[in-house]
Amino acid sequence: MGLILYGASLSPFVRKVRACLLEKQLDYTMELILPRNQPDWYYQINPLGRIPALRDGDFDICDSSIICSYLEQKYPAATTLCGNSPEEVARIRWLEKYADYEIAPLATFTVFFNRALAKSMGLPCDEAAVQKALHKLVAHFDYLEQQLAGNDYFVGNRFTLGDIAIVTQWVNFSYGQEKLDATRWPQLAAHQARILQRESLQSLLADEAKMLARLG
């Protein structure tokens, strides 16, 4: 049995794992699990019901960060994404945590949710919450602009999971009708464009466009 990824394509956490799988050239199949509409059996894999989860043969694992770390260790012959030294590993893990716990609540769970998902769920767009999130994001944009320090990538000046973790949140940000101000944050905007030009991300964005079209 091959790798099975459970989740929904518009989730930035699912996108992170899919990008990791594609960059490592690992074959997988994806089974749709929608947040807030999980089947009962899924809670046996993740008692919290969150996506994504991964099945590798008879081994189940959940949480995007843990999944990517597992793939790095389980398939060491594939492309290295999580660092080549303790310092790089720590730095990449920090960027991933920063994206998941600081950026996601604003860019994805507020801007994207209200601007792109709320209507399809019969909910109103809380534009006041969106504006508050946009205001809070400014400090994060400033920080990440500084962290690039003139480099093309965040760690070791090469493509890593840290780059994926940050940019996957900007994708949802753009689905929420927002974009990075290239005048104020030129390095961060250029970084986003650079990462999104990768073959792995291009294929994922093409797939997600179909889902966005169905949302209307």
ROKE-980981 format. One record per residue (C-alpha): residue in three letters; x negated, y negated, z. Coordinates in Angstrom, 3 decimals. Layout:
residues N
BATI  type         X         Y         Z
BATI   ala         X         Y         Z
...
end
This chain:
residues 216
BATI  type         X         Y         Z
BATI   met     0.000     0.000     0.000
BATI   gly    -1.344    -3.419    -0.969
BATI   leu    -1.184    -6.774     0.747
BATI   ile     2.323    -8.143     1.298
BATI   leu     2.805   -11.792     2.236
BATI   tyr     6.083   -12.788     3.856
BATI   gly     7.245   -16.390     3.599
BATI   ala     8.618   -19.174     1.420
BATI   ser     6.540   -20.918    -1.225
BATI   leu     7.233   -24.500    -0.108
BATI   ser     5.808   -23.886     3.352
BATI   pro     2.341   -25.469     3.607
BATI   phe     1.261   -22.587     5.837
BATI   val     2.348   -20.011     3.275
BATI   arg     0.652   -22.076     0.564
BATI   lys    -2.564   -22.076     2.589
BATI   val    -2.604   -18.276     2.759
BATI   arg    -1.647   -17.884    -0.899
BATI   ala    -4.485   -20.209    -1.910
BATI   cys    -6.857   -18.195     0.257
BATI   leu    -5.730   -14.948    -1.372
BATI   leu    -6.096   -16.403    -4.861
BATI   glu    -9.518   -17.905    -4.194
BATI   lys   -10.675   -14.540    -2.842
BATI   gln    -9.096   -12.835    -5.853
BATI   leu    -7.125   -10.463    -3.641
BATI   asp    -4.015    -8.895    -5.163
BATI   tyr    -0.824    -9.304    -3.151
BATI   thr     2.927    -9.321    -3.463
BATI   met     5.163   -11.888    -1.822
BATI   glu     8.498   -11.237    -0.160
BATI   leu    10.801   -14.166     0.524
BATI   ile    11.488   -14.974     4.161
BATI   leu    13.284   -18.255     4.748
BATI   pro    12.846   -20.206     7.971
BATI   arg    16.051   -20.239    10.032
BATI   asn    17.362   -17.274     8.026
BATI   gln    14.998   -14.453     8.945
BATI   pro    16.260   -10.860     8.884
BATI   asp    16.217    -9.042    12.196
BATI   trp    13.380    -6.723    11.178
BATI   tyr    11.052    -9.682    10.638
BATI   tyr    10.990   -10.391    14.373
BATI   gln     9.187    -7.074    14.809
BATI   ile     6.299    -8.612    12.869
BATI   asn     6.506   -12.069    14.422
BATI   pro     8.664   -12.367    17.551
BATI   leu     8.723   -16.149    16.989
BATI   gly    10.221   -15.707    13.537
BATI   arg     7.752   -18.105    11.947
BATI   ile     6.212   -17.773     8.507
BATI   pro     3.909   -16.584     7.096
BATI   ala     3.144   -13.004     8.076
BATI   leu     0.951   -10.489     6.292
BATI   arg     1.123    -6.717     5.986
BATI   asp    -2.063    -4.915     5.052
BATI   gly    -1.219    -1.233     4.808
BATI   asp     0.139    -0.325     8.239
BATI   phe    -1.316    -3.453     9.889
BATI   asp     0.854    -6.534    10.456
BATI   ile    -0.406    -9.973    11.419
BATI   cys     1.133   -13.439    11.640
BATI   asp     0.142   -17.131    11.788
BATI   ser    -1.574   -18.700     8.768
BATI   ser    -4.843   -19.467    10.566
BATI   ile    -5.132   -15.966    11.965
BATI   ile    -4.252   -14.443     8.600
BATI   cys    -6.944   -16.445     6.778
BATI   ser    -9.522   -15.533     9.423
BATI   tyr    -8.519   -11.880     9.106
BATI   leu    -8.870   -11.960     5.319
BATI   glu   -12.315   -13.535     5.653
BATI   gln   -13.510   -10.776     7.949
BATI   lys   -11.685    -7.870     6.320
BATI   tyr   -12.864    -8.724     2.809
BATI   pro   -16.397   -10.134     3.271
BATI   ala   -17.412    -9.399    -0.311
BATI   ala   -14.855   -11.902    -1.573
BATI   thr   -15.443   -15.664    -1.779
BATI   thr   -16.435   -17.146     1.576
BATI   leu   -14.004   -19.840     2.716
BATI   cys   -14.516   -20.023     6.486
BATI   gly   -18.159   -21.094     6.744
BATI   asn   -21.669   -19.639     6.695
BATI   ser   -22.875   -20.797    10.118
BATI   pro   -21.382   -21.242    13.602
BATI   glu   -21.318   -24.986    13.002
BATI   glu   -19.482   -24.671     9.696
BATI   val   -17.025   -22.148    11.123
BATI   ala   -16.238   -24.465    14.043
BATI   arg   -15.824   -27.468    11.773
BATI   ile   -13.486   -25.632     9.413
BATI   arg   -11.410   -24.303    12.305
BATI   trp   -11.108   -27.843    13.661
BATI   leu    -9.896   -29.220    10.334
BATI   glu    -7.384   -26.395    10.039
BATI   lys    -6.080   -27.030    13.555
BATI   tyr    -5.957   -30.767    12.845
BATI   ala    -3.902   -30.173     9.702
BATI   asp    -1.551   -27.684    11.356
BATI   tyr    -0.908   -29.527    14.607
BATI   glu    -1.431   -33.213    13.826
BATI   ile    -0.649   -33.701    10.134
BATI   ala     2.077   -31.095     9.628
BATI   pro     4.558   -32.517    12.178
BATI   leu     4.457   -35.827    10.314
BATI   ala     3.841   -35.051     6.632
BATI   thr     5.798   -31.793     6.437
BATI   phe     8.256   -31.497     9.318
BATI   thr     9.326   -35.151     9.105
BATI   val     8.645   -36.699     5.669
BATI   phe     9.097   -33.553     3.573
BATI   phe    11.953   -32.165     5.628
BATI   asn    14.031   -35.343     5.572
BATI   arg    13.282   -36.418     2.018
BATI   ala    13.305   -33.010     0.281
BATI   leu    15.060   -30.372     2.396
BATI   ala    17.690   -32.055     4.562
BATI   lys    20.207   -32.658     1.771
BATI   ser    20.079   -29.021     0.609
BATI   met    20.895   -28.005     4.190
BATI   gly    23.835   -30.397     4.449
BATI   leu    21.929   -32.730     6.765
BATI   pro    21.373   -36.498     6.471
BATI   cys    17.931   -37.937     5.832
BATI   asp    16.602   -39.580     8.988
BATI   glu    14.763   -42.391     7.242
BATI   ala    13.895   -44.057    10.540
BATI   ala    11.990   -40.942    11.562
BATI   val    10.260   -40.901     8.180
BATI   gln     9.083   -44.484     8.587
BATI   lys     7.737   -43.755    12.080
BATI   ala     5.863   -40.760    10.698
BATI   leu     4.370   -42.814     7.872
BATI   his     3.150   -45.360    10.424
BATI   lys     1.528   -42.655    12.548
BATI   leu    -0.121   -41.041     9.536
BATI   val    -2.231   -44.138     8.874
BATI   ala    -4.620   -43.302    11.724
BATI   his    -4.975   -39.745    10.401
BATI   phe    -5.716   -41.015     6.894
BATI   asp    -8.409   -43.302     8.346
BATI   tyr    -9.987   -40.441    10.283
BATI   leu   -10.059   -38.030     7.342
BATI   glu   -11.446   -40.707     5.021
BATI   gln   -14.344   -41.140     7.450
BATI   gln   -14.885   -37.400     7.750
BATI   leu   -15.514   -37.042     4.028
BATI   ala   -18.455   -39.439     4.449
BATI   gly   -18.965   -39.806     0.708
BATI   asn   -18.884   -36.062     0.050
BATI   asp   -16.611   -34.172    -2.319
BATI   tyr   -15.587   -31.682     0.397
BATI   phe   -15.206   -31.752     4.160
BATI   val   -17.719   -29.072     5.203
BATI   gly   -21.104   -28.270     3.682
BATI   asn   -20.095   -30.292     0.627
BATI   arg   -18.460   -27.203    -0.859
BATI   phe   -14.890   -25.914    -1.103
BATI   thr   -13.644   -24.240     2.088
BATI   leu   -10.475   -23.398     3.962
BATI   gly   -10.760   -26.810     5.595
BATI   asp   -10.033   -28.440     2.253
BATI   ile    -7.076   -26.135     1.632
BATI   ala    -5.605   -26.776     5.084
BATI   ile    -5.625   -30.547     4.658
BATI   val    -4.468   -30.727     1.044
BATI   thr    -1.605   -28.264     1.498
BATI   gln    -0.013   -30.842     3.803
BATI   trp    -0.461   -33.580     1.191
BATI   val     1.459   -31.417    -1.266
BATI   asn     4.504   -31.465     1.001
BATI   phe     3.915   -35.166     1.584
BATI   ser     4.189   -35.704    -2.172
BATI   tyr     7.347   -33.598    -2.311
BATI   gly     8.696   -36.109     0.205
BATI   gln     8.201   -38.876    -2.395
BATI   glu     5.028   -40.262    -0.852
BATI   lys     1.401   -40.353    -1.954
BATI   leu    -1.976   -41.343    -0.592
BATI   asp    -2.931   -44.965    -1.247
BATI   ala    -6.048   -44.604    -3.413
BATI   thr    -6.929   -48.251    -2.826
BATI   arg    -7.060   -47.916     0.956
BATI   trp    -8.259   -44.273     1.120
BATI   pro   -10.170   -43.713    -2.160
BATI   gln   -12.237   -40.737    -0.953
BATI   leu    -9.231   -38.931     0.506
BATI   ala    -7.132   -39.512    -2.616
BATI   ala    -9.991   -38.315    -4.840
BATI   his   -10.431   -35.259    -2.614
BATI   gln    -6.746   -34.379    -2.962
BATI   ala    -6.902   -34.688    -6.747
BATI   arg   -10.083   -32.575    -6.857
BATI   ile    -8.623   -29.738    -4.798
BATI   leu    -5.319   -29.729    -6.665
BATI   gln    -7.166   -29.260    -9.962
BATI   arg    -8.410   -25.850    -8.855
BATI   glu    -6.866   -22.951   -10.751
BATI   ser    -5.445   -21.444    -7.563
BATI   leu    -3.581   -24.599    -6.569
BATI   gln    -2.410   -25.275   -10.103
BATI   ser    -0.766   -21.859   -10.293
BATI   leu     0.904   -22.338    -6.910
BATI   leu     2.229   -25.794    -7.802
BATI   ala     3.702   -24.429   -11.032
BATI   asp     5.468   -21.717    -9.049
BATI   glu     6.737   -24.203    -6.474
BATI   ala     8.136   -26.496    -9.167
BATI   lys    10.769   -23.843    -9.848
BATI   met    11.854   -23.849    -6.210
BATI   leu    11.970   -27.643    -6.115
BATI   ala    14.162   -27.645    -9.208
BATI   arg    16.625   -25.314    -7.491
BATI   leu    16.766   -27.638    -4.508
BATI   gly    17.840   -30.341    -6.913
end
